[in-house]
Amino acid sequence: MNCPRLRDWLEERYDIEGIKGIALSKFVPEHRHDIWYYTGGVTLFLFILQFLTGMLLAFYYVPHVDFAYKSIIEIVTKLRMGWFFKSLHHWGAQMAILFLFVHLFGTLLMKSYRKPRELVWVTGFVLLGISIFFGLSGYLLLWDERAFAAVRVATGGAGAFPVVGGFIKAFLRGSIDVTGETLLRFYAFHVAILPLVTLALIGLHLLLVQFHGMSVPPSLEKEKLREVPFFPNVFYKDLMIWLVVLGVVVTLAVLFPPEIGVKADPLAPPPENIKPEWYFLFLLQTLKLFPGSILGMNGETIAILTVSGAILFFFLIPFLDRRSARGERSPLFTWIGVFYLIYFLVMTAVGFLS
Amino acid sequence: MKLKFSLVTRRTFLNTLFFGWLAAFFSGTVYALMRFAFPTLGKEPDFVVLNWKDFAHIPPNSVKPFPWGGTVGLCYRKDDGSMIALKGVCSHMECNVAYKPAERRFYCACHQGWFDADGRNISGPPPKPLETFVITQEGEKLIIARKGVKVELPKA
């Protein structure tokens, strides 16, 4: 900082050297799996990008059932750079979800969730759930055919949940069907409620990570690892990777602006070969495995319960994996993690190809 | 005045009072917030009244949609000229169904569910048939009602 008077001004009031000392005392272990450390940072960067592009889009988007679709068309056709920022917001979201999953499975297979970092896992998992809801609410805002059908299916699926399903469904839709009320509600979630919750949770997640320091995979825990300072070594690497990711997102945004479908019409059937966003495909394929009714019970309810059970188990892994909590090897949970990963990949691929 | 015996200490008493007050305050607040956040729901209609003219000339083996509350109903003219009406919403995940004239079946594109010409679920995930309605013609009016519902038209 080449501004001595400002520096003095700040130093008289705050313990700048102390804060510097804290920043410089952060060290990160170096080892052959340390590439996974950067996935969280990339996700954070993409979230920042989403916040910025989202704020810009909010200047022009009109959250009303009669004007929403038209305002999107105007953003991409009439506004200067509108097509670019809309496309950037789209691809930023895709990449954010992708890196969330990469970060999640990295954490799972490195067993970074193990004691004492359970709450880091919990906050991260909730953030993933929120991000998926971000995605769903974001794409309803387009108010095109696909979004309309997807939100009907998703909220209807929540309605198949026993006891509380009807309540959740009505709360999400704001009406008995997906209507303008739903659009407004999802808009409120997308631009007000979820961003605030996300900020708070990201803050907590990062604070916890700073508190615990970086986790080292169990297989390397016994080895003597070299540690490098976060500032500037790791920080610069972070920035380099962010720059590459920005390059990729911008390239995708420029070359492949997302298609906007036909305006949603509650009276029209959805287009043939309609597919949800790729991160819902594994759920869709799982739902297809269940017949309409099983032993006289509603197959849909059983499907929803099974999926919820599997997700709940996934969420509770840090608390169930007693062996790695004690610092022992835990091959069972490695296999469970690999199973989840393969299931996710295979089902997503099947969904893509079918 | 000092009591000789007391079941609670002064601190317990005050704490109970304080947290009781806090609980009452927040439960009231949360209740009010939830009441506001939870929508007043509409209701699916028991019947709709349409213009007979609009539906009298549907060609055979085709459908014409009509609004059924917030969703869609389909008037379907079969090959033999008879007409039925059904709710055009899949019983699986509530996507709208499309009529396939070549197969003479209804198809849901969301999860590949099929229904036959009478709305019975024949393949794919749908657990139930499509809901069918009762059609009555009264002069110029076409009344489409849910089964077992008594239609009472408002007097003009």
Interface residues (C-beta under 8 A of the other chain):
Chain A: A149 R152 V153 G156 G157 A170 F171 R173 G174 S175 I176 D177 V178 T179 E181 P266 L267 A268 P269 P270 P271 E272 N273 I274 L284 L287 K288 F290 P291 G292 S293 N298 G299 E300
Chain B: A37 F38 P39 L41 G42 K43 E44 P65 F66 P67 G69 G70 T71 V72 G88 H92 M93 E94 C95 N96 V97 A98 C108 A109 C110 H111 Q112 N121 P125 P126 P127 K128
